[in-house]
Amino acid sequence: MPTDSILYATRQYLGIAPTVSVTLTPIKKGASGRTIVRVATPGKDPFIGIHWTDERPDSDNFLPVAKFLKATKINVPEIFHEIPHRRVALVEDLGDTDLLSLKDRPFAEREPYYRSALQQIDKLFYSKGPKDFELMPAFDESLYRWEQEYFFDHLVEDLLGMDASGLRENEDFQALAKRLGSSAKHLVHRDFQSQNLLLKDGKAWWIDFQGMRRGRQEYDIASLVFDPYMDHSAEDREAILSIWEDISEDRPETTIFRQCAAQRLMQALGAYGNIARNKGDEWYLQFVAPAARSLAEVTAGTPLEKPLAPVLAKATEFAP
């Protein structure tokens, strides 16, 4: 049992007897497929216990990626104890306040955390990683195409009950995957959104980074700007981009940025359909309409606008 492994690691780490009480409180947020609990023992500060399986290929990357990011001075939880062969780790407890929890607050209150998050993205851009650093496969044409197929399968067909054969055969989607897949590769978080940014000490802290790989930096920035969970206004999106421009002294090229946003939003919509239909978690369905509106916006005036129009019209009206 995952909790047994976490309990074993806890007693080993703290050097406590079996008679000492240990409380494990589940943390169910997110869809990573891992077992995550808050561990509490008398007289000790709480910490987080994580157990993973081999079901997801990125799970075993958690420990090496966490160590790399910590060495790179990215804000990630400290690893207190690990037992790799049991796939268990004990890490720093950063609390429960994430960026999503500030959704209804004025942007001025959120601004420092967006700035903190983007400063770290800029730092990651210049980090190369060890030569023997094993990551998930880089973003290339096949991975971008996989994201599109994920969208066709789980959003278009499974959730909306529409025929996706025309989309699969459409050469404009294939051309998009090829164009983005031929670009320069830099390290990217890959799931850079408000649920994966915890807030502590006035800074943003990264979690769920085990899927880090090489790709386009614009993908991470677009993930944050067009975050369906936050459903930013046009003004807030512009404010986030202005923060990025201030940090990097540059601004994403509009066409590439919107193409990365389109890819990311297709991936997110596919995930919402998959998690709701195949894993029974319908909480994500409330974000289908916001994501569809954003996808319609970033593909407006492009070759993808027409083929996506009927799908996004139905998705925008979708109500769980």
Stockholm file with secondary structure:
# STOCKHOLM 1.0

chainA/1-320         MPTDSILYATRQYLGIAPTVSVTLTPIKKGASGRTIVRVATPGKDPFIGIHWTDERPDSDNFLPVAKFLKATKINVPEIFHEIPHRRVALVEDLGDTDLLSLKDRPFAEREPYYRSALQQIDKLFYSKGPKDFELMPAFDESLYRWEQEYFFDHLVEDLLGMDASGLRENEDFQALAKRLGSSAKHLVHRDFQSQNLLLKDGKAWWIDFQGMRRGRQEYDIASLVFDPYMDHSAEDREAILSIWEDISEDRPETTIFRQCAAQRLMQALGAYGNIARNKGDEWYLQFVAPAARSLAEVTAGTPLEKPLAPVLAKATEFAP
#=GR chainA/1-320 SS CHHHHHHHHHHHHHTCCTTSCCEEEECCCSSSCCEEEEEECTTSCCEEEEECCSSSTTGGGHHHHHHHHHHTTCCCCCEEEEEGGGTEEEECCCCSCBGGGGTTSCHHHHHHHHHHHHHHHHHHHTCCCCTTCCCSCCCCHHHHHHHHHHHIIIIIIIITCCCCHHHHHCHHHHHHHHHHHTSCCEEECSCCSGGGEEEETTEEEECCCTTCEEECHHHHHHHHHTCTTTCCCHHHHHHHHHHHHHHHSCCCCHHHHHHHHHHHHHHHHHHHHHHHHHHCCGGGGGGHHHHHHHHHHHHTTSTTHHHHHHHHHHHHTCCC
#=GC SS_cons         CHHHHHHHHHHHHHTCCTTSCCEEEECCCSSSCCEEEEEECTTSCCEEEEECCSSSTTGGGHHHHHHHHHHTTCCCCCEEEEEGGGTEEEECCCCSCBGGGGTTSCHHHHHHHHHHHHHHHHHHHTCCCCTTCCCSCCCCHHHHHHHHHHHIIIIIIIITCCCCHHHHHCHHHHHHHHHHHTSCCEEECSCCSGGGEEEETTEEEECCCTTCEEECHHHHHHHHHTCTTTCCCHHHHHHHHHHHHHHHSCCCCHHHHHHHHHHHHHHHHHHHHHHHHHHCCGGGGGGHHHHHHHHHHHHTTSTTHHHHHHHHHHHHTCCC
//
